[in-house]
Amino acid sequence: MLKYTIGALAALVIVIVTAFMVLSQFAHTSADAQGGPAPVVTITVDDTTLAPDHLDIARDKIVHLHVDSKVPAFVTAIIDSDRAEQFPIETKLDDRHAIESSVPRPQIQIPGLGIGDALIRFKEAGDYQIEIRQSNHSGVVRTIGVTVR
């Protein structure tokens, strides 16, 4: 009888330890820990305005930058800084290899009346700008301020 009681207690301990291990895996892959989808930041570009005109982003946090162009011309969004990096849009945020192979000076190219997406991360706090250039407005650069805290 004692043998069965000890066996049952051992099995119960194994079940409890396994449950804690499974729950800890879920806790470490939540969106808050950058294991889930990146938060989406949308920029809308039209002929006369950019919306929003300023962004607040956390340092080292990967964000999904979504640029929606309402102009019938080719649009390029550029973050001209070595302290910003870009990842392919299909990157899983818990994929260490993909995160380590980023590209500096992010650039998103959007066809006329189209959308463009990229995963972006700022490595240092500070003030930055996203430059918006349109092919039908030669030499005109509009900017969106970015504060990284």
C-alpha positions as CSV (number, residue, x, y, z in Angstrom):
1,M,0.0,0.0,0.0
2,L,2.8,2.4,0.8
3,K,4.4,1.6,-2.5
4,Y,1.3,2.8,-4.4
5,T,1.0,5.9,-2.3
6,I,4.6,6.9,-3.0
7,G,4.1,6.1,-6.7
8,A,1.0,8.3,-6.8
9,L,2.8,11.2,-5.1
10,A,5.7,10.9,-7.5
11,A,3.3,11.0,-10.5
12,L,1.6,14.1,-9.0
13,V,4.9,15.9,-8.6
14,I,5.8,15.1,-12.2
15,V,2.4,16.5,-13.4
16,I,2.8,19.7,-11.4
17,V,6.4,20.3,-12.6
18,T,5.3,19.7,-16.2
19,A,2.4,22.2,-15.8
20,F,4.8,24.9,-14.4
21,M,7.2,24.3,-17.3
22,V,4.4,24.7,-19.9
23,L,3.1,27.8,-18.3
24,S,6.5,29.4,-18.1
25,Q,6.9,28.9,-21.9
26,F,3.7,30.8,-22.5
27,A,4.8,33.6,-20.1
28,H,8.1,34.0,-22.0
29,T,6.6,34.2,-25.5
30,S,3.9,36.8,-24.8
31,A,3.5,39.9,-27.0
32,D,4.9,42.0,-24.2
33,A,8.1,40.0,-24.2
34,Q,8.4,40.6,-28.0
35,G,7.5,36.9,-28.7
36,G,4.2,37.8,-30.3
37,P,3.3,40.2,-33.1
38,A,5.0,43.6,-33.1
39,P,2.7,46.6,-32.4
40,V,1.6,48.3,-35.6
41,V,2.4,52.0,-36.2
42,T,0.6,53.3,-39.3
43,I,1.7,56.3,-41.3
44,T,-0.6,57.8,-43.9
45,V,0.9,59.8,-46.8
46,D,-1.2,62.0,-49.1
47,D,-0.3,64.9,-51.3
48,T,-0.4,67.5,-48.6
49,T,-0.2,65.8,-45.2
50,L,1.5,63.1,-43.2
51,A,-0.3,61.5,-40.3
52,P,0.8,61.3,-37.6
53,D,3.4,64.0,-37.6
54,H,5.2,62.5,-34.6
55,L,5.8,59.1,-33.1
56,D,6.9,57.9,-29.7
57,I,8.6,54.5,-29.7
58,A,10.4,52.5,-27.0
59,R,14.1,51.8,-27.3
60,D,14.9,48.2,-28.4
61,K,11.2,47.5,-29.1
62,I,10.5,46.1,-32.5
63,V,7.5,47.9,-34.2
64,H,5.7,47.1,-37.4
65,L,5.9,50.3,-39.5
66,H,2.9,50.3,-41.9
67,V,3.0,53.1,-44.6
68,D,-0.2,53.7,-46.4
69,S,0.3,55.9,-49.5
70,K,-2.7,57.8,-50.9
71,V,-0.6,59.4,-53.7
72,P,-0.4,58.1,-57.3
73,A,3.4,58.2,-57.2
74,F,6.3,56.1,-55.9
75,V,6.9,56.9,-52.2
76,T,10.0,56.1,-50.1
77,A,10.2,56.2,-46.3
78,I,13.7,56.5,-45.0
79,I,15.2,56.5,-41.5
80,D,18.7,57.7,-42.2
81,S,20.4,56.5,-39.0
82,D,22.8,53.8,-38.0
83,R,20.9,53.6,-34.7
84,A,17.8,52.2,-36.4
85,E,17.6,48.8,-38.0
86,Q,15.1,46.9,-40.3
87,F,14.1,43.3,-40.4
88,P,12.1,41.4,-43.1
89,I,8.4,41.7,-42.4
90,E,8.1,37.9,-42.1
91,T,10.6,37.8,-39.2
92,K,9.3,36.1,-36.1
93,L,10.2,38.2,-33.1
94,D,11.6,35.3,-31.1
95,D,13.9,34.2,-34.0
96,R,17.3,35.1,-32.6
97,H,19.1,34.5,-35.9
98,A,16.8,36.8,-37.9
99,I,17.0,39.5,-35.2
100,E,20.8,39.4,-35.2
101,S,20.9,39.8,-39.0
102,S,19.2,43.2,-39.3
103,V,19.9,45.9,-41.9
104,P,20.8,49.5,-40.8
105,R,19.2,52.6,-42.2
106,P,15.7,51.3,-42.8
107,Q,14.0,52.1,-46.1
108,I,10.5,51.3,-47.2
109,Q,9.5,51.6,-50.8
110,I,5.8,52.0,-51.7
111,P,4.3,51.9,-55.2
112,G,1.7,54.6,-56.0
113,L,-1.5,54.2,-54.1
114,G,0.0,51.2,-52.2
115,I,1.2,50.1,-48.9
116,G,4.6,49.2,-47.5
117,D,5.6,47.4,-44.3
118,A,8.8,46.8,-42.3
119,L,9.8,45.7,-38.8
120,I,11.9,48.5,-37.3
121,R,13.9,48.8,-34.1
122,F,15.7,51.8,-32.7
123,K,18.8,50.8,-30.7
124,E,19.4,54.1,-28.9
125,A,17.2,56.7,-27.3
126,G,17.0,60.1,-29.0
127,D,15.2,62.1,-31.6
128,Y,15.0,60.8,-35.2
129,Q,13.2,61.6,-38.4
130,I,11.4,59.5,-41.0
131,E,11.9,61.1,-44.4
132,I,9.1,60.8,-46.9
133,R,10.1,61.3,-50.5
134,Q,7.7,61.2,-53.5
135,S,8.7,60.6,-57.0
136,N,6.3,63.3,-58.3
137,H,7.8,66.0,-56.0
138,S,11.4,66.0,-56.9
139,G,13.6,67.4,-54.2
140,V,10.8,67.7,-51.7
141,V,11.3,65.8,-48.4
142,R,8.7,65.7,-45.7
143,T,9.5,64.4,-42.3
144,I,7.9,62.7,-39.3
145,G,9.5,63.2,-35.9
146,V,10.3,60.1,-33.9
147,T,11.2,60.2,-30.2
148,V,12.8,57.1,-28.8
149,R,12.8,56.6,-25.0
